[in-house]
Amino acid sequence: MGKELFDAYRAARDVFNEVDEALGQDLSRLIFEGPFEELTLTENAQPALMATSLATVKALQFTGDFRLADHCVFVAGHSLGEYSALAAANGLSVSGAATLLRTRGRAMQEAAPPGAGAMIVLLGLGLDEARVVADEAANGGICTVANDNSPEQLVISGDRAAVEWAAAIAGPRGAKCIPLPVSAPFHCALMAPAAEVMKAALAGADIEEPDTPLVSNVSAHATRDVDEIRGLLVEQVTAMVRWRESVQFMRDQGVEGVVEVGAGKVLSGLARRIDSRLETTSIGTPREVEAFLEVL
């Protein structure tokens, strides 16, 4: 992940090197070479994904004199990607985003004992139906919709027993249930200790007004207000990721195309499922960087 960008662009190398220095760790080696089990630890995966996204943005900027604020009316990111989006819009430095995501990853990992929680993807149910399933399965515990990703893709998170019961309930109601191989139950009340850690970390973080409005996971609306952004990033740790509504908000504001930067093409696929009229572009390799700049 990201190795082609590192080899092709000085600006991308600078991002990976800055992240390594900020964390006091050779995270770049882990990103490029693995082992996979170590890379996917939450405290490593979060800054690693951010580094790859920001390396792509910087490659665009310094190769094609691309200024994000000249071409994009909003930035948005899914869960940890919100930090990448904020950094892309100059609301956070690369090192600041890396440090916050390392803190976030560790805090989320430590918030619940190993094995205590779980997450599952529900395919084929709407949001209201998924909420009914989660409420029924909770039975006094914690079970909630954690991600509203698209009209027919939702994620449930909470106590392991409750989430497993939610899968048992949802199946006969027409849902396909897929367990997520995660190390903690994200975006639910079990993450409350992590939210407290992030409240303190974000209070002391150097955050600037972003050049481009940030569409928040929590509100599904855009803001450039720094104090509001700090509060939303704290709330985001335990709140549902309102991705479907976020994309719909941007579409309602006249957005006709979205550009996904970094590793993978998941968000582009979700955007098309949310609104098939959206044009989507994914950029994560030098070839894709060059092709995008040619189109511009």
C-alpha positions in Angstrom: 0.0 0.0 0.0 1.4 3.4 -1.1 4.8 2.0 -2.2 4.3 3.1 -5.8 3.5 6.6 -4.7 6.6 6.7 -2.4 8.8 5.6 -5.3 7.3 8.0 -7.8 6.9 11.3 -6.0 9.1 13.3 -3.6 6.0 14.9 -2.1 4.6 11.4 -1.2 7.9 10.4 0.3 7.8 13.5 2.5 4.4 12.5 3.8 5.5 9.0 4.8 8.7 10.3 6.3 6.8 13.0 8.3 4.4 10.3 9.7 7.4 8.1 10.7 9.1 11.0 12.5 5.9 12.1 14.2 5.2 8.6 15.5 8.8 7.6 16.3 8.2 4.4 14.3 9.2 3.1 10.8 5.5 2.9 9.9 6.3 3.2 6.2 8.2 -0.1 6.2 5.1 -1.7 7.9 2.8 -0.1 5.3 4.9 -1.3 2.3 6.0 -4.7 3.6 3.8 -5.8 6.5 3.4 -8.1 8.3 -0.3 -7.8 7.7 -1.2 -8.7 11.2 0.8 -5.9 12.7 -0.3 -3.4 10.1 -4.0 -4.1 10.8 -3.7 -3.3 14.5 -5.9 -0.3 14.9 -3.2 1.9 16.3 -1.1 1.2 13.1 -3.9 1.0 10.5 -5.4 4.4 11.3 -2.3 6.5 10.7 -1.2 4.2 7.8 -4.4 4.8 5.9 -4.2 8.5 6.5 -0.6 8.6 5.3 -1.5 6.8 2.1 -4.4 9.2 1.5 -2.3 12.3 2.2 0.6 11.0 0.1 -1.9 10.9 -2.8 -3.1 14.4 -2.2 0.4 15.8 -2.0 1.4 14.0 -5.2 -1.5 15.7 -6.9 -0.6 19.1 -5.5 3.1 19.1 -6.3 2.9 17.2 -9.6 0.1 19.1 -11.2 0.0 22.3 -9.2 -3.4 21.1 -8.0 -5.0 23.1 -5.3 -7.9 21.2 -3.6 -9.9 24.3 -2.7 -10.0 25.3 -6.4 -11.6 22.1 -7.5 -13.5 20.7 -4.5 -16.5 22.3 -2.7 -16.4 19.8 0.2 -14.1 17.3 1.8 -15.3 14.2 3.7 -13.9 11.0 5.1 -15.3 7.8 6.5 -14.5 7.4 10.2 -10.7 7.8 10.6 -10.8 9.2 7.0 -12.3 12.4 8.5 -8.9 13.2 9.8 -7.4 12.6 6.4 -10.0 14.9 4.9 -9.3 17.6 7.4 -5.6 17.4 6.7 -6.1 17.5 3.0 -8.0 20.8 3.5 -5.1 22.1 5.6 -7.1 21.9 8.8 -4.5 19.6 10.3 -0.8 19.0 9.6 0.3 15.6 8.4 2.2 15.0 11.7 -0.8 16.3 13.7 -3.2 13.9 12.0 -0.8 11.0 12.5 -0.4 11.8 16.2 -4.1 12.1 16.8 -4.9 8.9 14.9 -2.3 7.0 16.9 -3.9 8.2 20.0 -7.4 7.4 18.6 -6.4 3.9 17.5 -4.9 3.0 20.9 -7.8 4.5 22.8 -10.3 2.6 20.8 -8.4 -0.6 21.1 -8.2 -0.2 24.9 -11.8 0.9 25.4 -13.2 -2.6 25.4 -11.6 -5.9 26.5 -10.5 -8.2 23.7 -13.4 -10.2 22.4 -16.0 -8.3 24.4 -17.5 -6.6 21.3 -18.2 -7.4 17.7 -19.3 -5.8 14.4 -21.4 -7.2 11.5 -22.4 -5.9 8.1 -26.0 -6.1 7.3 -26.9 -6.2 3.6 -30.4 -5.9 2.3 -32.0 -4.0 5.2 -32.8 -0.3 5.4 -31.8 1.9 8.3 -35.1 1.8 10.2 -35.2 -2.0 9.9 -31.6 -2.3 11.1 -32.3 -0.1 14.1 -35.3 -2.4 15.0 -33.0 -5.4 14.8 -30.3 -3.7 17.0 -32.8 -2.6 19.6 -34.3 -6.0 19.8 -31.0 -7.7 20.1 -29.6 -5.3 22.7 -31.7 -6.8 25.6 -30.2 -4.4 28.1 -26.7 -4.5 26.6 -25.2 -2.4 23.8 -26.1 -3.0 20.2 -26.5 -0.2 17.7 -26.2 0.8 14.1 -22.6 2.0 13.8 -22.4 2.8 10.1 -25.1 3.9 7.6 -23.0 3.3 4.5 -25.5 3.0 1.7 -29.2 2.3 1.3 -28.7 -1.4 1.7 -25.4 -1.6 3.7 -25.3 -1.0 7.4 -23.0 -2.0 10.2 -24.1 -3.1 13.7 -21.7 -2.8 16.6 -21.8 -3.6 20.3 -21.5 -6.4 22.9 -20.5 -9.6 21.2 -23.5 -11.6 22.4 -26.0 -8.9 21.3 -24.4 -8.5 17.9 -24.4 -12.2 17.3 -28.1 -12.2 18.3 -28.7 -9.3 15.9 -27.3 -11.5 13.1 -29.6 -14.3 14.1 -32.6 -12.0 14.0 -31.7 -10.2 10.8 -31.2 -13.3 8.7 -34.8 -14.5 8.6 -35.8 -10.9 7.8 -33.9 -11.0 4.5 -30.5 -9.7 5.5 -27.2 -11.1 4.6 -24.9 -10.9 7.7 -21.1 -10.7 7.4 -18.9 -10.6 10.5 -16.3 -7.9 10.4 -12.7 -8.9 11.4 -12.2 -5.9 13.7 -10.3 -5.6 16.9 -12.9 -3.5 18.8 -16.6 -2.6 18.5 -16.3 0.9 16.9 -18.8 3.7 16.8 -21.0 2.6 19.7 -21.3 3.4 23.4 -18.5 0.9 24.3 -16.1 3.4 22.9 -17.0 6.0 25.5 -13.6 5.8 27.3 -11.9 6.4 23.9 -14.1 9.5 23.4 -12.8 10.9 26.7 -9.2 10.3 25.6 -9.9 12.1 22.3 -11.6 15.0 24.0 -8.4 15.8 25.8 -6.2 15.1 22.7 -8.3 17.3 20.4 -8.5 20.1 23.0 -4.8 20.5 22.7 -4.4 19.8 19.0 -3.5 22.5 16.6 -6.5 22.6 14.3 -6.9 25.4 11.7 -10.0 26.4 9.7 -10.0 24.1 6.7 -9.7 25.7 3.2 -12.7 23.6 2.1 -15.7 22.8 4.3 -15.7 19.4 6.0 -18.8 17.2 5.9 -19.0 15.6 9.3 -19.8 11.9 9.9 -21.9 12.9 12.9 -24.0 15.8 11.5 -23.9 14.9 7.7 -23.5 18.7 7.1 -20.6 20.9 6.3 -18.6 23.1 8.6 -15.4 25.1 8.8 -15.8 26.1 12.4 -12.8 24.8 14.4 -14.6 24.5 17.7 -17.4 22.6 16.1 -15.0 20.3 14.3 -13.3 19.5 17.6 -16.6 18.6 19.2 -17.8 16.5 16.2 -14.5 14.5 16.2 -15.0 13.6 19.8 -18.7 12.7 19.3 -17.7 10.7 16.2 -15.9 8.0 18.3 -19.2 6.7 19.7 -21.7 8.0 17.1 -23.0 6.4 14.0 -21.1 7.2 10.8 -23.8 8.9 8.6 -22.1 8.3 5.3 -25.2 7.8 3.2 -26.6 11.1 4.4 -23.2 12.8 4.0 -23.1 11.8 0.3 -26.7 12.8 -0.1 -26.0 16.2 1.4 -23.2 16.9 -1.0 -25.4 15.7 -3.9 -28.2 18.0 -2.7 -25.7 20.9 -2.7 -25.0 20.3 -6.4 -22.1 18.0 -6.3 -22.0 15.8 -9.4 -18.7 13.9 -8.9 -16.6 12.6 -6.1 -12.9 11.8 -6.0 -11.6 9.1 -3.6 -7.9 9.4 -2.7 -5.8 6.7 -1.0 -6.0 3.0 -0.7 -8.9 1.1 -2.3 -12.1 2.0 -4.0 -14.7 1.3 -1.3 -16.1 4.8 -0.9 -16.5 5.3 -4.7 -18.6 2.1 -4.8 -20.7 3.3 -1.9 -21.2 6.7 -3.5 -22.6 5.1 -6.7 -25.0 2.9 -4.6 -26.2 6.0 -2.8 -26.7 8.0 -6.0 -26.1 6.4 -9.4 -25.8 9.8 -11.0 -22.6 10.6 -9.2 -19.4 10.3 -11.3 -16.7 8.7 -9.2 -12.9 8.6 -9.5 -10.4 6.7 -7.4 -6.8 7.8 -7.1 -4.2 5.7 -5.3 -1.4 5.0 -7.8 0.9 7.1 -9.9 -0.9 6.1 -13.1 -4.2 7.3 -11.5 -2.6 10.5 -10.4 -1.3 11.3 -13.9 -4.6 10.3 -15.5 -6.6 12.5 -13.2 -4.3 15.5 -13.8 -4.7 15.0 -17.5 -8.4 15.2 -17.2 -8.2 18.4 -15.2 
